[in-house]
């Protein structure tokens, strides 16, 4: 029984470590309207693909166009401008398409726009 518990615990730790390397971040946070910020993250494929982002905030809900991504590390870092007219809670979700055209979610970052 102890052996089984040890295997489950090791699996949970491995899963947590893998998850920590993926996802999206926004810096600086909070973001001031009209200023630039960096959207960065890992977990994208290391083979050429296309990425897009869903932006959701007060009065805003849209997807960016698919952008080509050729990253040997599976990471991306982009400078964005907070052009949105409304302050409040926002979130950006990253997606990529695989070779078969299926869409996969990478992660979501929540942040505040002042």
N, CA, C and O atoms as a Tinker XYZ file with bonds, in Angstrom:
   456  protein
     1  N      0.817000   -1.183000    0.000000    73     2
     2  CA     0.000000    0.000000    0.000000    64     1     3
     3  C      0.870000    1.259000    0.000000    63     2     4     5
     4  O      0.578000    2.219000   -0.713000    81     3
     5  N      1.935000    1.250000    0.801000    73     3     6
     6  CA     2.841000    2.408000    0.831000    64     5     7
     7  C      3.485000    2.633000   -0.524000    63     6     8     9
     8  O      3.663000    3.769000   -0.962000    81     7
     9  N      3.834000    1.531000   -1.182000    73     7    10
    10  CA     4.435000    1.638000   -2.507000    64     9    11
    11  C      3.476000    2.312000   -3.478000    63    10    12    13
    12  O      3.888000    3.162000   -4.266000    81    11
    13  N      2.210000    1.942000   -3.427000    73    11    14
    14  CA     1.181000    2.526000   -4.288000    64    13    15
    15  C      1.012000    4.021000   -3.996000    63    14    16    17
    16  O      0.898000    4.826000   -4.921000    81    15
    17  N      0.995000    4.384000   -2.727000    73    15    18
    18  CA     0.893000    5.801000   -2.360000    64    17    19
    19  C      2.114000    6.585000   -2.843000    63    18    20    21
    20  O      1.985000    7.725000   -3.289000    81    19
    21  N      3.294000    5.978000   -2.754000    73    19    22
    22  CA     4.508000    6.635000   -3.219000    64    21    23
    23  C      4.450000    6.884000   -4.722000    63    22    24    25
    24  O      4.893000    7.932000   -5.192000    81    23
    25  N      3.911000    5.935000   -5.477000    73    23    26
    26  CA     3.788000    6.090000   -6.931000    64    25    27
    27  C      2.811000    7.225000   -7.256000    63    26    28    29
    28  O      3.079000    8.044000   -8.135000    81    27
    29  N      1.683000    7.271000   -6.548000    73    27    30
    30  CA     0.697000    8.329000   -6.780000    64    29    31
    31  C      1.297000    9.685000   -6.444000    63    30    32    33
    32  O      1.128000   10.634000   -7.210000    81    31
    33  N      1.992000    9.800000   -5.324000    73    31    34
    34  CA     2.613000   11.069000   -4.924000    64    33    35
    35  C      3.657000   11.502000   -5.942000    63    34    36    37
    36  O      3.722000   12.681000   -6.289000    81    35
    37  N      4.469000   10.581000   -6.426000    73    35    38
    38  CA     5.483000   10.912000   -7.430000    64    37    39
    39  C      4.825000   11.397000   -8.719000    63    38    40    41
    40  O      5.305000   12.337000   -9.353000    81    39
    41  N      3.733000   10.756000   -9.098000    73    39    42
    42  CA     3.009000   11.171000  -10.297000    64    41    43
    43  C      2.445000   12.569000  -10.158000    63    42    44    45
    44  O      2.498000   13.356000  -11.104000    81    43
    45  N      1.904000   12.890000   -8.990000    73    43    46
    46  CA     1.368000   14.238000   -8.759000    64    45    47
    47  C      2.474000   15.283000   -8.803000    63    46    48    49
    48  O      2.280000   16.362000   -9.364000    81    47
    49  N      3.617000   14.984000   -8.228000    73    47    50
    50  CA     4.740000   15.924000   -8.263000    64    49    51
    51  C      5.235000   16.131000   -9.684000    63    50    52    53
    52  O      5.532000   17.261000  -10.069000    81    51
    53  N      5.328000   15.081000  -10.461000    73    51    54
    54  CA     5.766000   15.198000  -11.852000    64    53    55
    55  C      4.781000   16.014000  -12.650000    63    54    56    57
    56  O      5.174000   16.832000  -13.481000    81    55
    57  N      3.511000   15.802000  -12.405000    73    55    58
    58  CA     2.476000   16.555000  -13.105000    64    57    59
    59  C      2.551000   18.032000  -12.755000    63    58    60    61
    60  O      2.425000   18.879000  -13.640000    81    59
    61  N      2.753000   18.357000  -11.493000    73    59    62
    62  CA     2.857000   19.755000  -11.068000    64    61    63
    63  C      4.073000   20.415000  -11.690000    63    62    64    65
    64  O      4.001000   21.578000  -12.088000    81    63
    65  N      5.186000   19.703000  -11.785000    73    63    66
    66  CA     6.390000   20.270000  -12.382000    64    65    67
    67  C      6.184000   20.553000  -13.861000    63    66    68    69
    68  O      6.635000   21.585000  -14.357000    81    67
    69  N      5.517000   19.663000  -14.568000    73    67    70
    70  CA     5.282000   19.865000  -15.992000    64    69    71
    71  C      4.343000   21.045000  -16.216000    63    70    72    73
    72  O      4.530000   21.821000  -17.153000    81    71
    73  N      3.339000   21.181000  -15.362000    73    71    74
    74  CA     2.383000   22.267000  -15.505000    64    73    75
    75  C      3.044000   23.606000  -15.229000    63    74    76    77
    76  O      2.695000   24.598000  -15.869000    81    75
    77  N      3.971000   23.665000  -14.313000    73    75    78
    78  CA     4.613000   24.926000  -13.955000    64    77    79
    79  C      5.372000   25.522000  -15.136000    63    78    80    81
    80  O      5.573000   26.736000  -15.184000    81    79
    81  N      5.790000   24.703000  -16.077000    73    79    82
    82  CA     6.573000   25.188000  -17.216000    64    81    83
    83  C      5.692000   25.724000  -18.338000    63    82    84    85
    84  O      6.210000   26.281000  -19.307000    81    83
    85  N      4.385000   25.572000  -18.232000    73    83    86
    86  CA     3.489000   26.027000  -19.281000    64    85    87
    87  C      2.632000   27.176000  -18.771000    63    86    88    89
    88  O      2.629000   27.494000  -17.581000    81    87
    89  N      1.907000   27.790000  -19.695000    73    87    90
    90  CA     1.005000   28.854000  -19.299000    64    89    91
    91  C      1.459000   30.205000  -19.806000    63    90    92    93
    92  O      2.442000   30.311000  -20.539000    81    91
    93  N      0.724000   31.249000  -19.404000    73    91    94
    94  CA     0.988000   32.601000  -19.865000    64    93    95
    95  C      1.212000   33.533000  -18.679000    63    94    96    97
    96  O      0.706000   33.294000  -17.582000    81    95
    97  N      1.973000   34.593000  -18.912000    73    95    98
    98  CA     2.186000   35.631000  -17.909000    64    97    99
    99  C      2.032000   36.998000  -18.559000    63    98   100   101
   100  O      2.230000   37.148000  -19.765000    81    99
   101  N      1.682000   37.986000  -17.759000    73    99   102
   102  CA     1.606000   39.377000  -18.187000    64   101   103
   103  C      2.483000   40.188000  -17.252000    63   102   104   105
   104  O      2.356000   40.086000  -16.032000    81   103
   105  N      3.379000   41.000000  -17.822000    73   103   106
   106  CA     4.205000   41.907000  -17.019000    64   105   107
   107  C      4.255000   43.260000  -17.707000    63   106   108   109
   108  O      4.364000   43.294000  -18.932000    81   107
   109  N      4.183000   44.359000  -17.004000    73   107   110
   110  CA     3.922000   44.421000  -15.563000    64   109   111
   111  C      2.455000   44.143000  -15.285000    63   110   112   113
   112  O      1.617000   44.171000  -16.187000    81   111
   113  N      2.168000   43.880000  -14.047000    73   111   114
   114  CA     0.781000   43.686000  -13.640000    64   113   115
   115  C      0.576000   44.437000  -12.338000    63   114   116   117
   116  O      1.319000   44.197000  -11.386000    81   115
   117  N     -0.384000   45.323000  -12.251000    73   115   118
   118  CA    -1.436000   45.593000  -13.222000    64   117   119
   119  C     -0.919000   46.359000  -14.435000    63   118   120   121
   120  O      0.179000   46.916000  -14.423000    81   119
   121  N     -1.742000   46.371000  -15.478000    73   119   122
   122  CA    -1.428000   47.050000  -16.732000    64   121   123
   123  C     -2.203000   48.369000  -16.765000    63   122   124   125
   124  O     -3.377000   48.415000  -16.399000    81   123
   125  N     -1.543000   49.432000  -17.203000    73   123   126
   126  CA    -2.202000   50.731000  -17.331000    64   125   127
   127  C     -2.691000   50.905000  -18.759000    63   126   128   129
   128  O     -1.949000   50.660000  -19.711000    81   127
   129  N     -3.958000   51.334000  -18.908000    73   127   130
   130  CA    -4.505000   51.556000  -20.245000    64   129   131
   131  C     -3.614000   52.505000  -21.026000    63   130   132   133
   132  O     -3.160000   53.524000  -20.506000    81   131
   133  N     -3.371000   52.154000  -22.285000    73   131   134
   134  CA    -2.537000   52.963000  -23.161000    64   133   135
   135  C     -1.064000   52.584000  -23.117000    63   134   136   137
   136  O     -0.307000   52.971000  -24.007000    81   135
   137  N     -0.646000   51.849000  -22.117000    73   135   138
   138  CA     0.755000   51.434000  -21.991000    64   137   139
   139  C      0.970000   50.066000  -22.635000    63   138   140   141
   140  O      0.017000   49.349000  -22.939000    81   139
   141  N      2.233000   49.722000  -22.834000    73   139   142
   142  CA     2.573000   48.402000  -23.366000    64   141   143
   143  C      2.819000   47.432000  -22.213000    63   142   144   145
   144  O      3.164000   47.830000  -21.101000    81   143
   145  N      2.633000   46.155000  -22.512000    73   143   146
   146  CA     2.941000   45.091000  -21.568000    64   145   147
   147  C      3.442000   43.896000  -22.351000    63   146   148   149
   148  O      3.259000   43.816000  -23.566000    81   147
   149  N      4.071000   42.972000  -21.658000    73   147   150
   150  CA     4.598000   41.766000  -22.289000    64   149   151
   151  C      3.708000   40.582000  -21.951000    63   150   152   153
   152  O      3.428000   40.304000  -20.785000    81   151
   153  N      3.272000   39.893000  -22.994000    73   151   154
   154  CA     2.548000   38.635000  -22.861000    64   153   155
   155  C      3.536000   37.545000  -23.230000    63   154   156   157
   156  O      4.040000   37.512000  -24.352000    81   155
   157  N      3.813000   36.654000  -22.293000    73   155   158
   158  CA     4.817000   35.613000  -22.534000    64   157   159
   159  C      4.291000   34.279000  -22.024000    63   158   160   161
   160  O      3.425000   34.228000  -21.150000    81   159
   161  N      4.823000   33.213000  -22.581000    73   159   162
   162  CA     4.434000   31.902000  -22.102000    64   161   163
   163  C      5.123000   30.779000  -22.839000    63   162   164   165
   164  O      5.705000   30.962000  -23.908000    81   163
   165  N      5.039000   29.617000  -22.236000    73   163   166
   166  CA     5.599000   28.401000  -22.815000    64   165   167
   167  C      4.512000   27.340000  -22.854000    63   166   168   169
   168  O      3.451000   27.494000  -22.249000    81   167
   169  N      4.789000   26.278000  -23.564000    73   167   170
   170  CA     3.829000   25.201000  -23.703000    64   169   171
   171  C      3.330000   25.063000  -25.128000    63   170   172   173
   172  O      2.505000   24.200000  -25.427000    81   171
   173  N      3.841000   25.928000  -26.017000    73   171   174
   174  CA     3.501000   25.824000  -27.433000    64   173   175
   175  C      4.376000   24.749000  -28.063000    63   174   176   177
   176  O      5.416000   24.404000  -27.503000    81   175
   177  N      3.980000   24.211000  -29.215000    73   175   178
   178  CA     4.804000   23.185000  -29.863000    64   177   179
   179  C      6.157000   23.745000  -30.315000    63   178   180   181
   180  O      6.304000   24.942000  -30.562000    81   179
   181  N      7.121000   22.860000  -30.413000    73   179   182
   182  CA     8.438000   23.268000  -30.914000    64   181   183
   183  C      8.528000   23.121000  -32.424000    63   182   184   185
   184  O      9.537000   23.493000  -33.023000    81   183
   185  N      7.491000   22.586000  -33.043000    73   183   186
   186  CA     7.422000   22.512000  -34.504000    64   185   187
   187  C      6.642000   23.725000  -35.005000    63   186   188   189
   188  O      5.823000   24.266000  -34.262000    81   187
   189  N      6.869000   24.165000  -36.232000    73   187   190
   190  CA     6.139000   25.336000  -36.730000    64   189   191
   191  C      4.623000   25.156000  -36.609000    63   190   192   193
   192  O      4.086000   24.094000  -36.925000    81   191
   193  N      3.958000   26.184000  -36.159000    73   191   194
   194  CA     2.522000   26.136000  -35.938000    64   193   195
   195  C      1.962000   27.546000  -36.044000    63   194   196   197
   196  O      2.691000   28.479000  -36.384000    81   195
   197  N      0.685000   27.710000  -35.759000    73   195   198
   198  CA     0.107000   29.048000  -35.650000    64   197   199
   199  C     -0.499000   29.187000  -34.265000    63   198   200   201
   200  O     -1.015000   28.224000  -33.697000    81   199
   201  N     -0.429000   30.406000  -33.728000    73   199   202
   202  CA    -0.965000   30.679000  -32.406000    64   201   203
   203  C     -1.996000   31.794000  -32.509000    63   202   204   205
   204  O     -1.952000   32.616000  -33.425000    81   203
   205  N     -2.909000   31.811000  -31.572000    73   203   206
   206  CA    -3.875000   32.903000  -31.477000    64   205   207
   207  C     -4.207000   33.097000  -30.005000    63   206   208   209
   208  O     -3.924000   32.245000  -29.163000    81   207
   209  N     -4.815000   34.245000  -29.721000    73   207   210
   210  CA    -5.154000   34.580000  -28.344000    64   209   211
   211  C     -6.590000   35.063000  -28.268000    63   210   212   213
   212  O     -7.074000   35.750000  -29.167000    81   211
   213  N     -7.266000   34.699000  -27.191000    73   211   214
   214  CA    -8.612000   35.177000  -26.907000    64   213   215
   215  C     -8.487000   36.207000  -25.788000    63   214   216   217
   216  O     -7.914000   35.920000  -24.737000    81   215
   217  N     -9.023000   37.407000  -26.014000    73   215   218
   218  CA    -9.001000   38.468000  -25.014000    64   217   219
   219  C    -10.422000   38.636000  -24.492000    63   218   220   221
   220  O    -11.364000   38.785000  -25.270000    81   219
   221  N    -10.569000   38.611000  -23.178000    73   219   222
   222  CA   -11.876000   38.730000  -22.545000    64   221   223
   223  C    -11.763000   39.729000  -21.401000    63   222   224   225
   224  O    -10.977000   39.538000  -20.473000    81   223
   225  N    -12.564000   40.809000  -21.475000    73   223   226
   226  CA   -12.548000   41.836000  -20.440000    64   225   227
   227  C    -13.821000   42.646000  -20.509000    63   226   228   229
   228  O    -14.703000   42.331000  -21.309000    81   227
   229  N    -13.946000   43.682000  -19.693000    73   227   230
   230  CA   -15.165000   44.489000  -19.675000    64   229   231
   231  C    -15.451000   45.112000  -21.045000    63   230   232   233
   232  O    -14.733000   46.011000  -21.485000    81   231
   233  N    -16.481000   44.640000  -21.701000    73   231   234
   234  CA   -16.842000   45.163000  -23.018000    64   233   235
   235  C    -15.975000   44.649000  -24.150000    63   234   236   237
   236  O    -16.115000   45.115000  -25.280000    81   235
   237  N    -15.089000   43.711000  -23.888000    73   235   238
   238  CA   -14.175000   43.177000  -24.908000    64   237   239
   239  C    -14.243000   41.656000  -24.935000    63   238   240   241
   240  O    -14.167000   41.004000  -23.893000    81   239
   241  N    -14.384000   41.099000  -26.121000    73   239   242
   242  CA   -14.286000   39.658000  -26.319000    64   241   243
   243  C    -13.917000   39.442000  -27.779000    63   242   244   245
   244  O    -14.754000   39.611000  -28.666000    81   243
   245  N    -12.667000   39.071000  -28.030000    73   243   246
   246  CA   -12.230000   38.853000  -29.405000    64   245   247
   247  C    -11.058000   37.887000  -29.449000    63   246   248   249
   248  O    -10.409000   37.625000  -28.437000    81   247
   249  N    -10.801000   37.364000  -30.636000    73   247   250
   250  CA    -9.655000   36.496000  -30.898000    64   249   251
   251  C     -8.698000   37.218000  -31.818000    63   250   252   253
   252  O     -9.128000   37.937000  -32.720000    81   251
   253  N     -7.401000   37.037000  -31.605000    73   251   254
   254  CA    -6.420000   37.554000  -32.548000    64   253   255
   255  C     -6.352000   36.595000  -33.724000    63   254   256   257
   256  O     -6.740000   35.432000  -33.609000    81   255
   257  N     -5.864000   37.080000  -34.850000    73   255   258
   258  CA    -5.676000   36.221000  -36.022000    64   257   259
   259  C     -4.553000   35.234000  -35.739000    63   258   260   261
   260  O     -3.654000   35.516000  -34.946000    81   259
   261  N     -4.606000   34.087000  -36.383000    73   259   262
   262  CA    -3.543000   33.101000  -36.227000    64   261   263
   263  C     -2.218000   33.665000  -36.709000    63   262   264   265
   264  O     -2.115000   34.126000  -37.846000    81   263
   265  N     -1.215000   33.634000  -35.864000    73   263   266
   266  CA     0.117000   34.131000  -36.190000    64   265   267
   267  C      1.061000   32.946000  -36.306000    63   266   268   269
   268  O      0.962000   32.003000  -35.521000    81   267
   269  N      1.971000   32.974000  -37.263000    73   267   270
   270  CA     2.924000   31.862000  -37.349000    64   269   271
   271  C      3.863000   31.858000  -36.140000    63   270   272   273
   272  O      4.273000   32.913000  -35.655000    81   271
   273  N      4.186000   30.694000  -35.677000    73   271   274
   274  CA     5.141000   30.535000  -34.578000    64   273   275
   275  C      6.106000   29.433000  -34.954000    63   274   276   277
   276  O      5.697000   28.313000  -35.262000    81   275
   277  N      7.377000   29.752000  -34.928000    73   275   278
   278  CA     8.431000   28.780000  -35.160000    64   277   279
   279  C      9.419000   28.939000  -34.015000    63   278   280   281
   280  O     10.421000   29.642000  -34.146000    81   279
   281  N      9.137000   28.288000  -32.894000    73   279   282
   282  CA     9.929000   28.447000  -31.682000    64   281   283
   283  C     10.541000   27.113000  -31.279000    63   282   284   285
   284  O      9.812000   26.186000  -30.927000    81   283
   285  N     11.863000   26.999000  -31.324000    73   283   286
   286  CA    12.489000   25.738000  -30.925000    64   285   287
   287  C     12.324000   25.442000  -29.434000    63   286   288   289
   288  O     12.538000   24.308000  -29.003000    81   287
   289  N     11.946000   26.451000  -28.640000    73   287   290
   290  CA    11.758000   26.239000  -27.201000    64   289   291
   291  C     10.298000   26.047000  -26.818000    63   290   292   293
   292  O     10.005000   25.619000  -25.701000    81   291
   293  N      9.370000   26.360000  -27.738000    73   291   294
   294  CA     7.952000   26.279000  -27.410000    64   293   295
   295  C      7.469000   27.464000  -26.587000    63   294   296   297
   296  O      6.395000   27.420000  -25.987000    81   295
   297  N      8.277000   28.532000  -26.564000    73   295   298
   298  CA     7.936000   29.718000  -25.789000    64   297   299
   299  C      7.722000   30.913000  -26.705000    63   298   300   301
   300  O      8.234000   30.949000  -27.823000    81   299
   301  N      6.965000   31.886000  -26.224000    73   299   302
   302  CA     6.667000   33.085000  -26.985000    64   301   303
   303  C      6.707000   34.279000  -26.039000    63   302   304   305
   304  O      6.393000   34.155000  -24.855000    81   303
   305  N      7.095000   35.437000  -26.571000    73   303   306
   306  CA     7.081000   36.681000  -25.814000    64   305   307
   307  C      6.727000   37.794000  -26.791000    63   306   308   309
   308  O      7.434000   38.015000  -27.774000    81   307
   309  N      5.622000   38.497000  -26.514000    73   307   310
   310  CA     5.143000   39.543000  -27.408000    64   309   311
   311  C      4.834000   40.808000  -26.623000    63   310   312   313
   312  O      4.391000   40.745000  -25.477000    81   311
   313  N      5.069000   41.949000  -27.243000    73   311   314
   314  CA     4.690000   43.221000  -26.644000    64   313   315
   315  C      3.320000   43.614000  -27.170000    63   314   316   317
   316  O      3.100000   43.659000  -28.381000    81   315
   317  N      2.413000   43.895000  -26.268000    73   315   318
   318  CA     1.052000   44.310000  -26.594000    64   317   319
   319  C      0.823000   45.714000  -26.062000    63   318   320   321
   320  O      1.525000   46.165000  -25.157000    81   319
   321  N     -0.159000   46.401000  -26.625000    73   319   322
   322  CA    -0.595000   47.694000  -26.097000    64   321   323
   323  C     -1.990000   47.527000  -25.516000    63   322   324   325
   324  O     -2.870000   46.938000  -26.143000    81   323
   325  N     -2.181000   48.049000  -24.316000    73   323   326
   326  CA    -3.483000   47.973000  -23.646000    64   325   327
   327  C     -4.364000   49.101000  -24.173000    63   326   328   329
   328  O     -4.541000   50.116000  -23.499000    81   327
   329  N     -4.907000   48.933000  -25.354000    73   327   330
   330  CA    -5.703000   49.963000  -26.015000    64   329   331
   331  C     -7.161000   49.955000  -25.579000    63   330   332   333
   332  O     -7.935000   50.818000  -25.994000    81   331
   333  N     -7.541000   49.002000  -24.755000    73   331   334
   334  CA    -8.937000   48.821000  -24.385000    64   333   335
   335  C     -9.471000   50.043000  -23.640000    63   334   336   337
   336  O     -8.770000   50.619000  -22.809000    81   335
   337  N    -10.721000   50.441000  -23.939000    73   335   338
   338  CA   -11.274000   51.646000  -23.327000    64   337   339
   339  C    -11.719000   51.478000  -21.873000    63   338   340   341
   340  O    -11.903000   52.466000  -21.162000    81   339
   341  N    -11.892000   50.242000  -21.436000    73   339   342
   342  CA   -12.429000   50.004000  -20.093000    64   341   343
   343  C    -11.397000   49.382000  -19.162000    63   342   344   345
   344  O    -10.692000   48.445000  -19.536000    81   343
   345  N    -11.317000   49.909000  -17.957000    73   343   346
   346  CA   -10.479000   49.310000  -16.922000    64   345   347
   347  C    -11.222000   48.118000  -16.332000    63   346   348   349
   348  O    -12.438000   48.000000  -16.482000    81   347
   349  N    -10.494000   47.244000  -15.666000    73   347   350
   350  CA   -11.137000   46.116000  -14.991000    64   349   351
   351  C    -10.349000   44.834000  -15.110000    63   350   352   353
   352  O     -9.154000   44.840000  -15.407000    81   351
   353  N    -11.044000   43.727000  -14.869000    73   351   354
   354  CA   -10.426000   42.395000  -14.899000    64   353   355
   355  C    -10.441000   41.848000  -16.322000    63   354   356   357
   356  O    -11.488000   41.789000  -16.968000    81   355
   357  N     -9.277000   41.453000  -16.795000    73   355   358
   358  CA    -9.123000   40.888000  -18.140000    64   357   359
   359  C     -8.492000   39.518000  -18.026000    63   358   360   361
   360  O     -7.894000   39.171000  -17.008000    81   359
   361  N     -8.636000   38.744000  -19.094000    73   359   362
   362  CA    -7.893000   37.499000  -19.205000    64   361   363
   363  C     -7.568000   37.246000  -20.669000    63   362   364   365
   364  O     -8.345000   37.578000  -21.564000    81   363
   365  N     -6.408000   36.655000  -20.887000    73   363   366
   366  CA    -5.969000   36.274000  -22.227000    64   365   367
   367  C     -5.676000   34.786000  -22.209000    63   366   368   369
   368  O     -4.961000   34.291000  -21.337000    81   367
   369  N     -6.238000   34.075000  -23.184000    73   367   370
   370  CA    -6.035000   32.636000  -23.311000    64   369   371
   371  C     -5.275000   32.373000  -24.613000    63   370   372   373
   372  O     -5.630000   32.906000  -25.663000    81   371
   373  N     -4.235000   31.552000  -24.536000    73   371   374
   374  CA    -3.434000   31.212000  -25.709000    64   373   375
   375  C     -3.818000   29.866000  -26.290000    63   374   376   377
   376  O     -4.112000   28.918000  -25.561000    81   375
   377  N     -3.812000   29.793000  -27.630000    73   375   378
   378  CA    -4.147000   28.562000  -28.354000    64   377   379
   379  C     -3.131000   28.323000  -29.458000    63   378   380   381
   380  O     -2.478000   29.258000  -29.922000    81   379
   381  N     -2.998000   27.068000  -29.878000    73   379   382
   382  CA    -2.214000   26.740000  -31.074000    64   381   383
   383  C     -2.952000   25.664000  -31.860000    63   382   384   385
   384  O     -3.808000   24.955000  -31.331000    81   383
   385  N     -2.600000   25.563000  -33.125000    73   383   386
   386  CA    -3.169000   24.524000  -33.993000    64   385   387
   387  C     -2.103000   23.470000  -34.270000    63   386   388   389
   388  O     -0.939000   23.791000  -34.514000    81   387
   389  N     -2.522000   22.208000  -34.227000    73   387   390
   390  CA    -1.583000   21.138000  -34.544000    64   389   391
   391  C     -1.600000   20.868000  -36.049000    63   390   392   393
   392  O     -2.327000   21.525000  -36.794000    81   391
   393  N     -0.807000   19.912000  -36.486000    73   391   394
   394  CA    -0.669000   19.615000  -37.918000    64   393   395
   395  C     -1.981000   19.159000  -38.544000    63   394   396   397
   396  O     -2.161000   19.283000  -39.755000    81   395
   397  N     -2.898000   18.634000  -37.740000    73   395   398
   398  CA    -4.187000   18.175000  -38.260000    64   397   399
   399  C     -5.242000   19.287000  -38.246000    63   398   400   401
   400  O     -6.370000   19.082000  -38.694000    81   399
   401  N     -4.870000   20.467000  -37.730000    73   399   402
   402  CA    -5.809000   21.590000  -37.690000    64   401   403
   403  C     -6.626000   21.681000  -36.417000    63   402   404   405
   404  O     -7.494000   22.546000  -36.306000    81   403
   405  N     -6.367000   20.807000  -35.450000    73   403   406
   406  CA    -7.091000   20.866000  -34.180000    64   405   407
   407  C     -6.525000   21.977000  -33.303000    63   406   408   409
   408  O     -5.321000   22.230000  -33.317000    81   407
   409  N     -7.385000   22.635000  -32.548000    73   407   410
   410  CA    -6.979000   23.738000  -31.675000    64   409   411
   411  C     -6.738000   23.216000  -30.261000    63   410   412   413
   412  O     -7.515000   22.414000  -29.742000    81   411
   413  N     -5.644000   23.684000  -29.643000    73   411   414
   414  CA    -5.272000   23.281000  -28.290000    64   413   415
   415  C     -5.037000   24.513000  -27.429000    63   414   416   417
   416  O     -4.393000   25.467000  -27.864000    81   415
   417  N     -5.557000   24.491000  -26.213000    73   415   418
   418  CA    -5.375000   25.583000  -25.263000    64   417   419
   419  C     -4.038000   25.414000  -24.548000    63   418   420   421
   420  O     -3.703000   24.320000  -24.094000    81   419
   421  N     -3.278000   26.505000  -24.452000    73   419   422
   422  CA    -2.003000   26.482000  -23.734000    64   421   423
   423  C     -2.189000   26.934000  -22.300000    63   422   424   425
   424  O     -1.674000   26.304000  -21.377000    81   423
   425  N     -2.915000   28.012000  -22.105000    73   423   426
   426  CA    -3.113000   28.529000  -20.758000    64   425   427
   427  C     -3.840000   29.857000  -20.790000    63   426   428   429
   428  O     -4.049000   30.450000  -21.849000    81   427
   429  N     -4.222000   30.311000  -19.604000    73   427   430
   430  CA    -4.931000   31.581000  -19.452000    64   429   431
   431  C     -4.239000   32.388000  -18.364000    63   430   432   433
   432  O     -3.839000   31.849000  -17.332000    81   431
   433  N     -4.104000   33.687000  -18.608000    73   431   434
   434  CA    -3.567000   34.586000  -17.588000    64   433   435
   435  C     -4.631000   35.631000  -17.278000    63   434   436   437
   436  O     -5.238000   36.196000  -18.187000    81   435
   437  N     -4.853000   35.883000  -16.001000    73   435   438
   438  CA    -5.799000   36.893000  -15.559000    64   437   439
   439  C     -4.996000   38.071000  -15.014000    63   438   440   441
   440  O     -3.990000   37.889000  -14.328000    81   439
   441  N     -5.459000   39.288000  -15.334000    73   439   442
   442  CA    -4.743000   40.478000  -14.876000    64   441   443
   443  C     -5.708000   41.648000  -14.817000    63   442   444   445
   444  O     -6.836000   41.567000  -15.303000    81   443
   445  N     -5.250000   42.732000  -14.217000    73   443   446
   446  CA    -6.077000   43.931000  -14.053000    64   445   447
   447  C     -5.552000   45.038000  -14.945000    63   446   448   449
   448  O     -4.344000   45.251000  -15.047000    81   447
   449  N     -6.474000   45.741000  -15.591000    73   447   450
   450  CA    -6.133000   46.921000  -16.380000    64   449   451
   451  C     -6.669000   48.135000  -15.632000    63   450   452   453
   452  O     -7.851000   48.207000  -15.294000    81   451
   453  N     -5.780000   49.080000  -15.385000    73   451   454
   454  CA    -6.158000   50.314000  -14.656000    64   453   455
   455  C     -6.522000   51.421000  -15.603000    63   454   456
   456  O     -6.862000   52.520000  -15.166000    81   455
